[in-house]
């Protein structure tokens, strides 16, 4: 067993300093915001192109995409605004 193998058991405070950017709430909120924005764009594309969605033999109407578009857009904006607040990271 080498000293590098023992890094797995390192003190939590040491590992936080190594990965400070990955442990940042700002980074997490921005990643979540981008993911919600991608969902927003996907539903927007479905509404613009009138793409048909079938689940088995069931044809999914357009109104769930309208609801999902609104929810994903609001969550994306909200997460981005939260990530821009001072004092969280």
PEJO-V173254 format. One record per backbone hydrogen bond with DSSP energy under -0.5 kcal/mol. CO is the residue of the C=O (numbers start at 1). NH is the residue of the N-H. If there is no record, write none. Layout:
# PEJO-V173254
CO/NH, CO/NH
This chain:
# PEJO-V173254
2/5, 2/6, 4/7, 5/8, 6/9, 7/10, 11/14, 11/15, 12/16, 13/17, 14/18, 15/19, 17/20, 19/23, 21/24, 24/28, 25/29, 26/30, 27/31, 28/32, 29/33, 30/34, 31/35, 32/36, 33/37, 34/38, 35/39, 36/40, 37/41, 38/42, 39/43, 40/44, 41/45, 42/46, 43/47, 44/48, 45/49, 46/50, 46/51, 53/60, 54/56, 55/57, 55/58, 58/55, 58/60, 60/53, 62/65, 62/66, 63/67, 64/68, 65/69, 66/70, 67/71, 68/72, 69/73, 70/74, 71/75, 72/76, 73/77, 74/78, 75/79, 76/80, 77/81, 78/82, 79/83, 80/84, 81/84, 82/85, 85/88
